[in-house]
């Protein structure tokens, strides 16, 4: 399917087209238009049965990538304020309705609205062993002689880290590259059950090599074994003869 004809589906659990009040549906649709931010490039296609699934088709070339990027950051503290506010308003409405929702493109879920599960868990913090893996984009020495480090994690908020001075040469060498920092940190469990690393006091750093699955398999195959051919067969035969 060409990009300018891709469909985006907003699915609400627990409702059907026959049970959701029309006035409530229009409220959701109004906030969805604000959330998408590119509503003029979208067309309403259909309302699916069994659940409330609002299907929209993107008709403007290039609009899908803009909308997808906006949706993926709508539930992030680093996202734009307008889509984040729309996300929060929609989520509050879902809490009021006692349900949840998600936005999908094809088989992939782009954005989840926890809705009724928001208050299911209490937030709390705990300290323990921690690891931050991602793109090292910030490295500054602070007034205490330590290093302030920022790691952009994949699909997670940026990790704020402190590293000792003796790691500075290695961190400088790995700046703007993928790294893994290990140490102790503070974790927070959010309302929806996700664990977020708030801070990390690093004691070790190692580079992360981006290796594809195929490359990893080839490397495993290239490992030379010190065993002789048919060593297991030979030992078994020897045992049987005793």
C-alpha positions in Angstrom: 0.0 0.0 0.0 1.4 3.4 -0.9 2.3 5.7 1.9 -0.2 8.4 0.9 -3.1 5.9 1.3 -2.1 4.3 4.6 -4.8 3.9 7.2 -4.7 4.7 10.9 -7.2 3.1 13.3 -8.3 4.4 16.7 -9.7 1.5 18.7 -11.7 2.0 21.9 -12.3 -1.1 24.0 -15.7 -1.9 25.6 -17.9 0.1 23.2 -19.6 -0.7 19.9 -21.1 1.7 17.4 -24.5 0.9 18.9 -23.5 1.6 22.5 -21.3 4.7 22.4 -23.3 7.9 22.7 -22.9 10.0 19.6 -22.1 13.1 21.7 -19.2 11.3 23.4 -17.9 10.0 20.0 -17.8 13.5 18.6 -15.8 14.7 21.7 -13.3 11.9 21.0 -13.1 12.7 17.3 -12.5 16.4 18.1 -9.6 15.6 20.4 -8.2 13.1 17.9 -8.1 15.7 15.2 -6.0 17.9 17.6 -3.8 14.9 18.4 -3.1 14.1 14.7 -2.2 17.7 14.0 -2.5 17.1 10.3 -6.2 16.4 10.1 -6.7 18.1 6.7 -4.6 15.3 5.1 -6.9 12.6 6.6 -10.3 11.3 5.6 -12.8 9.4 7.7 -13.3 6.0 6.0 -15.5 3.9 8.3 -16.6 2.9 11.8 -15.9 -0.8 12.3 -18.2 -3.2 14.2 -17.5 -5.2 17.4 -15.7 -2.3 19.0 -15.4 1.4 18.2 -12.7 1.5 15.6 -12.5 4.8 13.8 -10.6 4.3 10.5 -8.9 7.3 8.8 -7.1 7.3 5.5 -4.1 9.6 4.9 -4.5 11.1 1.4 -1.6 13.6 1.3 1.8 12.4 0.3 4.3 12.6 3.1 1.8 13.2 5.8 2.0 9.7 7.3 5.6 10.2 8.6 4.6 13.5 10.2 1.6 12.1 11.9 3.4 8.9 13.0 6.2 11.0 14.6 3.7 13.2 16.4 1.8 10.2 17.8 4.9 8.3 18.9 6.0 11.3 21.1 2.5 12.3 22.4 3.0 10.3 25.6 6.5 11.5 26.2 7.8 14.3 28.4 10.0 15.3 25.5 7.1 15.6 23.0 5.4 18.7 21.8 2.9 20.2 24.2 -0.1 20.3 21.9 -0.3 16.5 21.1 0.7 15.7 24.7 -2.2 17.8 26.0 -4.6 16.1 23.6 -3.3 12.7 24.7 -3.9 13.5 28.3 -7.5 14.9 27.6 -8.4 11.7 25.6 -6.9 9.5 28.4 -9.0 11.3 31.0 -12.1 10.8 29.0 -11.3 7.1 28.8 -10.8 6.9 32.5 -14.3 8.5 32.9 -15.7 5.9 30.5 -13.9 3.1 32.3 -12.1 1.8 29.2 -8.8 2.1 27.2 -7.8 2.7 23.6 -5.0 2.4 21.1 -4.0 3.8 17.7 -2.8 1.3 15.1 -1.3 1.4 11.7 -1.5 -2.0 10.0 -0.6 -4.5 12.7 1.6 -2.1 14.6 0.4 -0.2 17.7 1.7 3.4 17.5 0.2 4.8 20.7 -1.6 3.3 23.7 -4.1 5.1 26.0 -4.1 3.2 29.3 -7.3 5.0 30.4 -8.9 3.0 33.2 -5.6 1.4 34.1 -4.0 4.8 34.9 -4.8 4.6 38.6 -4.5 0.8 38.9 -0.9 1.0 40.3 0.6 3.5 42.7 3.8 5.2 41.6 6.8 4.5 43.7 10.6 4.7 43.4 13.4 2.2 44.3 17.1 2.1 44.1 19.2 -0.8 42.7 21.5 -2.1 40.0 20.8 -0.2 36.8 21.9 -0.2 33.2 21.4 2.6 30.6 21.9 1.7 26.9 21.6 4.2 24.1 23.1 7.1 22.2 25.6 9.2 24.2 24.8 12.8 23.2 25.9 14.9 26.3 29.1 14.9 28.3 30.0 17.8 30.7 32.2 18.0 33.7 30.4 19.4 36.8 31.7 21.5 39.7 32.4 18.4 41.7 34.8 17.0 39.1 32.3 14.3 38.0 30.8 13.9 34.6 27.2 14.7 33.7 26.1 12.3 31.1 22.9 12.0 29.0 21.9 8.8 27.2 19.1 8.8 24.7 17.5 5.4 25.2 15.4 3.7 22.5 11.7 4.2 23.2 12.4 5.6 26.7 13.1 9.0 28.2 16.7 10.1 28.2 18.7 8.7 31.1 20.5 11.2 33.4 23.8 9.8 34.6 26.7 10.7 36.7 30.1 9.1 35.9 33.5 9.3 37.8 36.3 11.3 36.3 38.4 8.2 35.4 35.8 7.3 32.8 36.2 10.6 30.9 38.7 9.3 28.3 36.4 6.4 27.4 33.3 8.5 27.4 34.9 11.1 25.1 35.9 8.4 22.7 32.3 7.1 22.6 30.6 10.5 22.4 27.8 10.5 19.8 27.9 6.7 19.7 26.0 3.8 21.3 27.2 2.9 24.8 26.1 1.0 27.9 26.6 2.5 31.3 26.4 0.2 34.4 26.0 1.2 38.0 23.3 1.9 40.6 20.3 4.1 39.9 16.8 5.1 40.9 13.8 3.5 39.2 10.2 4.7 39.1 7.2 2.5 38.4 4.6 4.6 36.7 0.8 4.2 36.9 0.7 2.0 33.9 3.3 -0.4 35.3 6.3 0.8 33.3 9.7 1.2 34.9 11.6 4.4 34.1 15.2 5.0 35.0 15.4 8.4 36.8 19.2 8.6 37.4 22.2 6.5 37.3 25.6 6.6 39.1 27.8 4.8 36.6 30.8 2.7 37.6 31.5 1.2 34.1 31.0 2.0 30.5 31.3 -0.1 27.4 30.7 0.5 23.7 27.7 -1.1 22.0 28.3 -2.5 18.6 25.2 -2.4 16.3 25.2 -5.9 14.9 22.4 -7.3 12.8 20.9 -10.7 13.6 22.5 -12.1 10.4 25.9 -10.8 11.4 25.6 -12.3 14.9 24.8 -15.7 13.4 27.8 -15.5 11.1 30.1 -14.6 14.0 28.8 -17.6 15.9 29.5 -19.8 13.0 33.0 -18.5 12.6 34.0 -19.6 16.1 36.5 -22.4 15.9 36.0 -25.4 18.1 38.9 -27.1 19.8 37.1 -30.4 19.8 38.2 -33.1 17.5 35.8 -34.4 14.9 33.3 -37.0 16.2 34.7 -36.6 19.7 31.4 -37.5 21.3 31.0 -40.5 19.1 34.6 -41.7 20.0 34.0 -41.3 23.7 30.7 -43.1 23.5 32.3 -45.9 21.6 35.1 -46.1 24.2 32.6 -46.3 27.1 30.7 -49.0 25.4 33.8 -51.2 25.0 34.7 -51.1 28.7 
